[in-house]
Amino acid sequence: RGLAALAWLAAIGGLGLGALAVLAALPGAESGLRTLERLFGDPGTTTPARVILWGEALRWGGLAAPFGLGPGGFTLAAGSGDARALHPHNHALEALAEGGLPGLLFWLLAFGGGALAALRQARHVAPGRAARIAALTLPLALTAMVSTDLGNRMVWFGLGLALSLGVEARARHG
């Protein structure tokens, strides 16, 4: 079974690389396809918006230290009004910019402590349960660091789901 699984992974990876090679060989195929522009384009020509937002979050976090800009204050301070699409796109940076050092500390306690608790509890539950929870929470963890804001309920739900590894139901007799 292990060899068959590796064969499937190799086949999928080979197909993906083959598709990229075909797209790279076609002249002008990357124009208009943002993902391909990122892969094959010149990184010196444009600065990704995320890098600009992250820089601004660090700058405003430093200017408003130690207590931050306040909840929802980053977009206002950065000059984009109440546009939620222009938040820092990184949970930790938004916690730093809006909550200052205490906000970042609480964020680290919540998510870092949650990750440590989940890792510690994972060995005490059925492997299938730990795998299912990991499969649900790892994409949310990645999203929290590159594409969402502190108000995203799914990321907080993922934290609760990871912490649920420490919860056990027992039948009552009596």
MIRO-900966 format. One record per atom (N, C-alpha, C): residue number from 0; residue in three letters; atom name; z, x, y. Coordinates in steps of 0.2 Angstrom, whole numbers, plus 2048, in hexadecimal, padded with zeros to 3 digits. Layout:
BEGIN
NODE    n  res  atom    w    u    v
NODE  NUM  ala    CA    Z    X    Y
...
This chain:
BEGIN
NODE    n  res  atom    w    u    v
NODE    0  arg     N  800  804  7FA
NODE    0  arg    CA  800  800  800
NODE    0  arg     C  800  804  806
NODE    1  gly     N  804  80A  806
NODE    1  gly    CA  804  80E  80C
NODE    1  gly     C  7FD  811  80E
NODE    2  leu     N  7F9  813  808
NODE    2  leu    CA  7F3  816  809
NODE    2  leu     C  7EE  811  80C
NODE    3  ala     N  7EE  80B  80A
NODE    3  ala    CA  7EA  805  80C
NODE    3  ala     C  7EC  804  814
NODE    4  ala     N  7F2  804  815
NODE    4  ala    CA  7F4  803  81C
NODE    4  ala     C  7F1  808  821
NODE    5  leu     N  7F2  80F  81F
NODE    5  leu    CA  7EF  814  822
NODE    5  leu     C  7E7  814  823
NODE    6  ala     N  7E4  811  81E
NODE    6  ala    CA  7DD  811  81E
NODE    6  ala     C  7DB  80B  823
NODE    7  trp     N  7DF  806  823
NODE    7  trp    CA  7DD  801  829
NODE    7  trp     C  7DE  803  830
NODE    8  leu     N  7E4  807  831
NODE    8  leu    CA  7E5  80A  837
NODE    8  leu     C  7DF  80F  839
NODE    9  ala     N  7DD  813  834
NODE    9  ala    CA  7D8  818  836
NODE    9  ala     C  7D1  814  837
NODE   10  ala     N  7D0  80F  834
NODE   10  ala    CA  7CA  80B  835
NODE   10  ala     C  7CA  808  83C
NODE   11  ile     N  7D0  805  83E
NODE   11  ile    CA  7D0  802  844
NODE   11  ile     C  7CF  807  84A
NODE   12  gly     N  7D3  80C  849
NODE   12  gly    CA  7D2  812  84E
NODE   12  gly     C  7CB  814  84E
NODE   13  gly     N  7C8  815  849
NODE   13  gly    CA  7C1  818  849
NODE   13  gly     C  7BC  813  84C
NODE   14  leu     N  7BD  80C  84B
NODE   14  leu    CA  7B9  807  84E
NODE   14  leu     C  7BA  807  856
NODE   15  gly     N  7C1  808  858
NODE   15  gly    CA  7C2  808  85F
NODE   15  gly     C  7BF  80E  862
NODE   16  leu     N  7C0  814  85F
NODE   16  leu    CA  7BD  81A  862
NODE   16  leu     C  7B5  81A  862
NODE   17  gly     N  7B2  817  85D
NODE   17  gly    CA  7AB  816  85D
NODE   17  gly     C  7A9  811  862
NODE   18  ala     N  7AC  80C  864
NODE   18  ala    CA  7AA  807  869
NODE   18  ala     C  7AB  80B  870
NODE   19  leu     N  7B0  80F  871
NODE   19  leu    CA  7B0  813  877
NODE   19  leu     C  7AB  818  878
NODE   20  ala     N  7A9  81B  872
NODE   20  ala    CA  7A3  81F  872
NODE   20  ala     C  79D  81C  874
NODE   21  val     N  79C  816  871
NODE   21  val    CA  796  812  873
NODE   21  val     C  796  810  87A
NODE   22  leu     N  79B  80E  87D
NODE   22  leu    CA  79C  80C  884
NODE   22  leu     C  79B  812  889
NODE   23  ala     N  79D  818  886
NODE   23  ala    CA  79D  81E  88A
NODE   23  ala     C  795  820  88B
NODE   24  ala     N  792  81F  885
NODE   24  ala    CA  78B  821  885
NODE   24  ala     C  786  81D  889
NODE   25  leu     N  788  816  88A
NODE   25  leu    CA  784  812  88E
NODE   25  leu     C  785  814  896
NODE   26  pro     N  77F  815  899
NODE   26  pro    CA  780  816  8A0
NODE   26  pro     C  782  810  8A4
NODE   27  gly     N  787  811  8A8
NODE   27  gly    CA  789  80C  8AD
NODE   27  gly     C  78D  807  8AA
NODE   28  ala     N  78F  808  8A3
NODE   28  ala    CA  793  802  8A0
NODE   28  ala     C  79A  802  8A3
NODE   29  glu     N  79D  807  8A5
NODE   29  glu    CA  7A4  806  8A8
NODE   29  glu     C  7A4  803  8AF
NODE   30  ser     N  79F  802  8B2
NODE   30  ser    CA  79F  7FF  8B9
NODE   30  ser     C  7A1  7F7  8B8
NODE   31  gly     N  7A6  7F5  8BB
NODE   31  gly    CA  7A8  7EE  8BA
NODE   31  gly     C  7AD  7ED  8B5
NODE   32  leu     N  7AE  7F1  8B0
NODE   32  leu    CA  7B3  7F1  8AB
NODE   32  leu     C  7B9  7F5  8AD
NODE   33  arg     N  7BE  7F2  8B0
NODE   33  arg    CA  7C3  7F6  8B3
NODE   33  arg     C  7C7  7FB  8AE
NODE   34  thr     N  7C7  7F9  8A8
NODE   34  thr    CA  7CB  7FD  8A3
NODE   34  thr     C  7C6  803  8A2
NODE   35  leu     N  7C0  802  8A1
NODE   35  leu    CA  7BB  808  8A0
NODE   35  leu     C  7BB  80C  8A6
NODE   36  glu     N  7BB  809  8AC
NODE   36  glu    CA  7BB  80D  8B2
NODE   36  glu     C  7C1  812  8B2
NODE   37  arg     N  7C7  80F  8B0
NODE   37  arg    CA  7CD  814  8B0
NODE   37  arg     C  7CC  819  8AB
NODE   38  leu     N  7C9  818  8A5
NODE   38  leu    CA  7C8  81D  8A0
NODE   38  leu     C  7C3  822  8A2
NODE   39  phe     N  7BD  820  8A5
NODE   39  phe    CA  7B7  825  8A6
NODE   39  phe     C  7B6  826  8AD
NODE   40  gly     N  7BA  823  8B2
NODE   40  gly    CA  7B9  824  8B9
NODE   40  gly     C  7BC  82B  8BB
NODE   41  asp     N  7BB  82C  8C1
NODE   41  asp    CA  7BE  832  8C5
NODE   41  asp     C  7C4  830  8C7
NODE   42  pro     N  7CA  833  8C5
NODE   42  pro    CA  7D0  831  8C7
NODE   42  pro     C  7D2  833  8CE
NODE   43  gly     N  7CE  838  8D1
NODE   43  gly    CA  7CF  83B  8D8
NODE   43  gly     C  7CC  836  8DD
NODE   44  thr     N  7C8  831  8DB
NODE   44  thr    CA  7C5  82D  8E0
NODE   44  thr     C  7C9  827  8E2
NODE   45  thr     N  7CD  825  8DE
NODE   45  thr    CA  7D2  81F  8E0
NODE   45  thr     C  7D9  820  8DE
NODE   46  thr     N  7DD  81E  8E1
NODE   46  thr    CA  7E4  81E  8DF
NODE   46  thr     C  7E6  817  8DC
NODE   47  pro     N  7E8  817  8D6
NODE   47  pro    CA  7EA  810  8D3
NODE   47  pro     C  7EF  80D  8D7
NODE   48  ala     N  7EF  806  8D8
NODE   48  ala    CA  7F3  802  8DC
NODE   48  ala     C  7FA  803  8DA
NODE   49  arg     N  7FB  803  8D3
NODE   49  arg    CA  802  804  8D0
NODE   49  arg     C  806  80A  8D3
NODE   50  val     N  802  810  8D3
NODE   50  val    CA  805  816  8D6
NODE   50  val     C  807  815  8DD
NODE   51  ile     N  803  812  8E1
NODE   51  ile    CA  805  810  8E8
NODE   51  ile     C  80B  80C  8E8
NODE   52  leu     N  80B  807  8E4
NODE   52  leu    CA  811  803  8E4
NODE   52  leu     C  817  806  8E2
NODE   53  trp     N  817  80A  8DD
NODE   53  trp    CA  81C  80E  8DB
NODE   53  trp     C  81F  813  8E0
NODE   54  gly     N  81A  816  8E3
NODE   54  gly    CA  81C  81B  8E9
NODE   54  gly     C  820  817  8EE
NODE   55  glu     N  81D  811  8F0
NODE   55  glu    CA  821  80D  8F5
NODE   55  glu     C  828  80B  8F3
NODE   56  ala     N  828  809  8ED
NODE   56  ala    CA  82F  807  8EA
NODE   56  ala     C  834  80D  8EA
NODE   57  leu     N  832  813  8E9
NODE   57  leu    CA  836  819  8E9
NODE   57  leu     C  838  81A  8F1
NODE   58  arg     N  833  81A  8F5
NODE   58  arg    CA  834  81B  8FC
NODE   58  arg     C  839  816  8FF
NODE   59  trp     N  838  80F  8FE
NODE   59  trp    CA  83C  80A  900
NODE   59  trp     C  843  80B  8FD
NODE   60  gly     N  843  80D  8F7
NODE   60  gly    CA  84A  80D  8F3
NODE   60  gly     C  84E  813  8F7
NODE   61  gly     N  84A  818  8F9
NODE   61  gly    CA  84E  81E  8FC
NODE   61  gly     C  850  81C  903
NODE   62  leu     N  84C  818  907
NODE   62  leu    CA  84D  816  90D
NODE   62  leu     C  853  811  90E
NODE   63  ala     N  853  80D  909
NODE   63  ala    CA  859  808  909
NODE   63  ala     C  85F  80A  904
NODE   64  ala     N  85F  810  903
NODE   64  ala    CA  865  813  8FE
NODE   64  ala     C  86B  812  902
NODE   65  pro     N  871  811  8FF
NODE   65  pro    CA  872  810  8F8
NODE   65  pro     C  871  809  8F5
NODE   66  phe     N  871  804  8FA
NODE   66  phe    CA  871  7FD  8F7
NODE   66  phe     C  86B  7F9  8F7
NODE   67  gly     N  865  7FC  8F9
NODE   67  gly    CA  85F  7F9  8F8
NODE   67  gly     C  85D  7F4  8FD
NODE   68  leu     N  857  7F1  8FC
NODE   68  leu    CA  855  7EC  901
NODE   68  leu     C  857  7E5  900
NODE   69  gly     N  85A  7E4  8FA
NODE   69  gly    CA  85C  7DD  8F9
NODE   69  gly     C  857  7D9  8F4
NODE   70  pro     N  859  7D4  8F1
NODE   70  pro    CA  855  7D1  8EC
NODE   70  pro     C  84E  7CE  8EF
NODE   71  gly     N  849  7D0  8ED
NODE   71  gly    CA  842  7CE  8EF
NODE   71  gly     C  840  7D1  8F6
NODE   72  gly     N  844  7D7  8F8
NODE   72  gly    CA  843  7DA  8FE
NODE   72  gly     C  83D  7DF  8FE
NODE   73  phe     N  83B  7E1  8F8
NODE   73  phe    CA  836  7E7  8F8
NODE   73  phe     C  82F  7E4  8FB
NODE   74  thr     N  82D  7DE  8F9
NODE   74  thr    CA  826  7DC  8FB
NODE   74  thr     C  826  7DB  903
NODE   75  leu     N  82C  7D9  905
NODE   75  leu    CA  82D  7D8  90D
NODE   75  leu     C  82D  7DE  910
NODE   76  ala     N  831  7E3  90E
NODE   76  ala    CA  831  7EA  911
NODE   76  ala     C  82B  7EE  910
NODE   77  ala     N  827  7ED  90B
NODE   77  ala    CA  821  7F0  90A
NODE   77  ala     C  81B  7ED  90E
NODE   78  gly     N  81C  7E8  911
NODE   78  gly    CA  817  7E5  916
NODE   78  gly     C  812  7E0  912
NODE   79  ser     N  814  7DE  90C
NODE   79  ser    CA  80F  7D9  909
NODE   79  ser     C  812  7D2  909
NODE   80  gly     N  817  7D1  90D
NODE   80  gly    CA  81A  7CA  90D
NODE   80  gly     C  81D  7C8  907
NODE   81  asp     N  81C  7C2  905
NODE   81  asp    CA  820  7BF  8FF
NODE   81  asp     C  81B  7BF  8F9
NODE   82  ala     N  816  7C4  8F9
NODE   82  ala    CA  811  7C4  8F3
NODE   82  ala     C  815  7C8  8ED
NODE   83  arg     N  816  7C3  8E8
NODE   83  arg    CA  81A  7C6  8E2
NODE   83  arg     C  815  7CA  8DE
NODE   84  ala     N  80E  7CA  8DF
NODE   84  ala    CA  80A  7CE  8DC
NODE   84  ala     C  80A  7D6  8DE
NODE   85  leu     N  80D  7D7  8E4
NODE   85  leu    CA  80E  7DE  8E6
NODE   85  leu     C  815  7E0  8E6
NODE   86  his     N  819  7DE  8E0
NODE   86  his    CA  81F  7E1  8DF
NODE   86  his     C  81E  7E8  8DC
NODE   87  pro     N  823  7EC  8DA
NODE   87  pro    CA  821  7F3  8D8
NODE   87  pro     C  81E  7F4  8D1
NODE   88  his     N  81E  7EE  8CD
NODE   88  his    CA  81B  7EF  8C6
NODE   88  his     C  81F  7F3  8C2
NODE   89  asn     N  825  7F4  8C3
NODE   89  asn    CA  82A  7F8  8BF
NODE   89  asn     C  831  7F6  8C0
NODE   90  his     N  834  7F3  8BB
NODE   90  his    CA  83B  7F1  8BB
NODE   90  his     C  840  7F5  8BE
NODE   91  ala     N  840  7FB  8BC
NODE   91  ala    CA  845  800  8BF
NODE   91  ala     C  844  802  8C6
NODE   92  leu     N  83D  803  8C8
NODE   92  leu    CA  83C  804  8CF
NODE   92  leu     C  83E  7FE  8D4
NODE   93  glu     N  83C  7F8  8D1
NODE   93  glu    CA  83E  7F2  8D5
NODE   93  glu     C  846  7F2  8D6
NODE   94  ala     N  849  7F3  8D0
NODE   94  ala    CA  851  7F3  8D0
NODE   94  ala     C  853  7F8  8D5
NODE   95  leu     N  850  7FE  8D6
NODE   95  leu    CA  852  803  8DA
NODE   95  leu     C  851  801  8E2
NODE   96  ala     N  84A  7FF  8E3
NODE   96  ala    CA  849  7FD  8EA
NODE   96  ala     C  84D  7F7  8EC
NODE   97  glu     N  84E  7F2  8E8
NODE   97  glu    CA  851  7EC  8EB
NODE   97  glu     C  858  7EC  8EA
NODE   98  gly     N  85B  7EF  8E4
NODE   98  gly    CA  862  7EF  8E3
NODE   98  gly     C  865  7F6  8E5
NODE   99  gly     N  861  7FB  8E7
NODE   99  gly    CA  864  801  8E8
NODE   99  gly     C  867  805  8E2
NODE  100  leu     N  86B  809  8E3
NODE  100  leu    CA  86E  80D  8DD
NODE  100  leu     C  872  808  8D9
NODE  101  pro     N  876  804  8DC
NODE  101  pro    CA  87A  7FF  8D7
NODE  101  pro     C  875  7FB  8D3
NODE  102  gly     N  86F  7F9  8D6
NODE  102  gly    CA  86B  7F5  8D2
NODE  102  gly     C  867  7F8  8CD
NODE  103  leu     N  866  7FF  8CE
NODE  103  leu    CA  863  803  8C9
NODE  103  leu     C  868  804  8C3
NODE  104  leu     N  86E  805  8C5
NODE  104  leu    CA  873  806  8C0
NODE  104  leu     C  874  800  8BC
NODE  105  phe     N  875  7FA  8BF
NODE  105  phe    CA  875  7F4  8BB
NODE  105  phe     C  86F  7F3  8B6
NODE  106  trp     N  869  7F5  8B9
NODE  106  trp    CA  863  7F4  8B5
NODE  106  trp     C  863  7F9  8AF
NODE  107  leu     N  866  7FF  8B0
NODE  107  leu    CA  866  804  8AB
NODE  107  leu     C  86B  801  8A6
NODE  108  leu     N  871  7FF  8A8
NODE  108  leu    CA  876  7FC  8A3
NODE  108  leu     C  873  7F6  89F
NODE  109  ala     N  870  7F2  8A2
NODE  109  ala    CA  86D  7EC  89F
NODE  109  ala     C  868  7EE  89A
NODE  110  phe     N  863  7F1  89C
NODE  110  phe    CA  85D  7F3  898
NODE  110  phe     C  85E  7F9  893
NODE  111  gly     N  861  7FE  896
NODE  111  gly    CA  862  804  892
NODE  111  gly     C  868  803  88D
NODE  112  gly     N  86D  7FF  88F
NODE  112  gly    CA  872  7FD  88B
NODE  112  gly     C  870  7F8  885
NODE  113  gly     N  86C  7F4  888
NODE  113  gly    CA  869  7EF  883
NODE  113  gly     C  864  7F2  87E
NODE  114  ala     N  861  7F7  880
NODE  114  ala    CA  85C  7FB  87B
NODE  114  ala     C  861  7FF  876
NODE  115  leu     N  866  802  879
NODE  115  leu    CA  86B  806  874
NODE  115  leu     C  86E  801  86F
NODE  116  ala     N  870  7FC  872
NODE  116  ala    CA  874  7F7  86D
NODE  116  ala     C  86F  7F4  868
NODE  117  ala     N  869  7F3  86A
NODE  117  ala    CA  864  7F0  865
NODE  117  ala     C  863  7F6  860
NODE  118  leu     N  862  7FC  862
NODE  118  leu    CA  861  801  85D
NODE  118  leu     C  866  802  858
NODE  119  arg     N  86C  802  85B
NODE  119  arg    CA  872  802  857
NODE  119  arg     C  873  7FD  852
NODE  120  gln     N  871  7F6  854
NODE  120  gln    CA  872  7F1  850
NODE  120  gln     C  86C  7F0  84B
NODE  121  ala     N  867  7F3  84C
NODE  121  ala    CA  861  7F2  848
NODE  121  ala     C  862  7F4  841
NODE  122  arg     N  866  7F9  840
NODE  122  arg    CA  867  7FB  839
NODE  122  arg     C  86C  7F7  835
NODE  123  his     N  86F  7F2  839
NODE  123  his    CA  874  7ED  835
NODE  123  his     C  871  7E7  834
NODE  124  val     N  86B  7E6  835
NODE  124  val    CA  867  7DF  834
NODE  124  val     C  862  7E0  82F
NODE  125  ala     N  85F  7DB  82D
NODE  125  ala    CA  859  7DB  828
NODE  125  ala     C  854  7DF  82B
NODE  126  pro     N  850  7E3  828
NODE  126  pro    CA  84B  7E7  82B
NODE  126  pro     C  845  7E3  82E
NODE  127  gly     N  844  7DD  82B
NODE  127  gly    CA  83F  7D8  82D
NODE  127  gly     C  841  7D6  834
NODE  128  arg     N  847  7D4  835
NODE  128  arg    CA  84A  7D1  83B
NODE  128  arg     C  849  7D6  841
NODE  129  ala     N  84B  7DC  83F
NODE  129  ala    CA  84B  7E2  844
NODE  129  ala     C  844  7E3  846
NODE  130  ala     N  83F  7E3  841
NODE  130  ala    CA  838  7E4  843
NODE  130  ala     C  835  7DF  847
NODE  131  arg     N  837  7D8  845
NODE  131  arg    CA  834  7D3  849
NODE  131  arg     C  837  7D3  851
NODE  132  ile     N  83D  7D5  851
NODE  132  ile    CA  840  7D5  858
NODE  132  ile     C  83D  7DB  85C
NODE  133  ala     N  83C  7E1  859
NODE  133  ala    CA  838  7E6  85C
NODE  133  ala     C  831  7E5  85E
NODE  134  ala     N  82E  7E1  859
NODE  134  ala    CA  827  7DF  85B
NODE  134  ala     C  826  7DA  861
NODE  135  leu     N  82C  7D6  862
NODE  135  leu    CA  82C  7D2  868
NODE  135  leu     C  82E  7D5  86E
NODE  136  thr     N  833  7DA  86D
NODE  136  thr    CA  836  7DD  874
NODE  136  thr     C  832  7E3  876
NODE  137  leu     N  82F  7E7  872
NODE  137  leu    CA  82C  7ED  874
NODE  137  leu     C  826  7EC  879
NODE  138  pro     N  822  7E7  878
NODE  138  pro    CA  81D  7E5  87D
NODE  138  pro     C  820  7E3  884
NODE  139  leu     N  825  7DF  883
NODE  139  leu    CA  829  7DD  889
NODE  139  leu     C  82C  7E3  88D
NODE  140  ala     N  82E  7E8  889
NODE  140  ala    CA  831  7EE  88C
NODE  140  ala     C  82C  7F2  890
NODE  141  leu     N  826  7F3  88D
NODE  141  leu    CA  820  7F6  890
NODE  141  leu     C  81E  7F2  897
NODE  142  thr     N  81E  7EC  896
NODE  142  thr    CA  81C  7E8  89C
NODE  142  thr     C  821  7E9  8A2
NODE  143  ala     N  827  7E9  8A0
NODE  143  ala    CA  82C  7EA  8A5
NODE  143  ala     C  82B  7F0  8A9
NODE  144  met     N  828  7F5  8A6
NODE  144  met    CA  828  7FC  8AA
NODE  144  met     C  821  7FD  8AD
NODE  145  val     N  81C  7F8  8AC
NODE  145  val    CA  816  7F9  8AF
NODE  145  val     C  812  7F3  8B2
NODE  146  ser     N  815  7ED  8B1
NODE  146  ser    CA  811  7E7  8B3
NODE  146  ser     C  815  7E1  8B5
NODE  147  thr     N  81C  7E2  8B6
NODE  147  thr    CA  81F  7DB  8B8
NODE  147  thr     C  825  7DD  8BD
NODE  148  asp     N  828  7D8  8BF
NODE  148  asp    CA  82E  7D8  8C4
NODE  148  asp     C  834  7D6  8C1
NODE  149  leu     N  83A  7D7  8C4
NODE  149  leu    CA  840  7D5  8C2
NODE  149  leu     C  841  7CD  8C1
NODE  150  gly     N  83D  7C9  8C4
NODE  150  gly    CA  83D  7C2  8C3
NODE  150  gly     C  83A  7C0  8BC
NODE  151  asn     N  837  7C4  8B9
NODE  151  asn    CA  833  7C2  8B3
NODE  151  asn     C  838  7C0  8AD
NODE  152  arg     N  838  7BA  8AC
NODE  152  arg    CA  83D  7B7  8A7
NODE  152  arg     C  83C  7BA  8A0
NODE  153  met     N  836  7BC  89E
NODE  153  met    CA  834  7BE  897
NODE  153  met     C  838  7C5  896
NODE  154  val     N  838  7C9  89B
NODE  154  val    CA  83B  7CF  89A
NODE  154  val     C  843  7CE  898
NODE  155  trp     N  846  7CA  89C
NODE  155  trp    CA  84D  7C9  89B
NODE  155  trp     C  84E  7C5  894
NODE  156  phe     N  849  7C1  892
NODE  156  phe    CA  84A  7BE  88C
NODE  156  phe     C  849  7C3  886
NODE  157  gly     N  845  7C8  887
NODE  157  gly    CA  844  7CE  883
NODE  157  gly     C  84B  7D2  882
NODE  158  leu     N  84E  7D2  888
NODE  158  leu    CA  855  7D6  887
NODE  158  leu     C  859  7D2  883
NODE  159  gly     N  85A  7CB  884
NODE  159  gly    CA  85E  7C7  880
NODE  159  gly     C  85C  7C7  879
NODE  160  leu     N  856  7C7  878
NODE  160  leu    CA  853  7C7  871
NODE  160  leu     C  855  7CE  86D
NODE  161  ala     N  855  7D3  871
NODE  161  ala    CA  857  7DA  86E
NODE  161  ala     C  85E  7DA  86D
NODE  162  leu     N  862  7D7  871
NODE  162  leu    CA  869  7D7  870
NODE  162  leu     C  86B  7D2  86B
NODE  163  ser     N  867  7CD  869
NODE  163  ser    CA  869  7C8  864
NODE  163  ser     C  869  7CC  85D
NODE  164  leu     N  867  7D2  85C
NODE  164  leu    CA  868  7D6  856
NODE  164  leu     C  870  7D6  855
NODE  165  gly     N  874  7D6  85A
NODE  165  gly    CA  87B  7D6  859
NODE  165  gly     C  87E  7D0  857
NODE  166  val     N  87A  7CA  857
NODE  166  val    CA  87D  7C4  855
NODE  166  val     C  87C  7C2  84E
NODE  167  glu     N  881  7BF  84B
NODE  167  glu    CA  880  7BD  844
NODE  167  glu     C  883  7B6  843
NODE  168  ala     N  880  7B2  83F
NODE  168  ala    CA  882  7AB  83E
NODE  168  ala     C  885  7AB  837
NODE  169  arg     N  88B  7A8  837
NODE  169  arg    CA  88F  7A8  830
NODE  169  arg     C  890  7A1  82F
NODE  170  ala     N  890  79F  828
NODE  170  ala    CA  891  798  826
NODE  170  ala     C  898  797  826
NODE  171  arg     N  89A  791  828
NODE  171  arg    CA  8A1  78F  829
NODE  171  arg     C  8A3  78B  822
NODE  172  his     N  8A8  78D  820
NODE  172  his    CA  8AB  789  81A
NODE  172  his     C  8B1  785  81B
NODE  173  gly     N  8B1  77F  81B
NODE  173  gly    CA  8B7  77C  81C
NODE  173  gly     C  8B7  775  81F
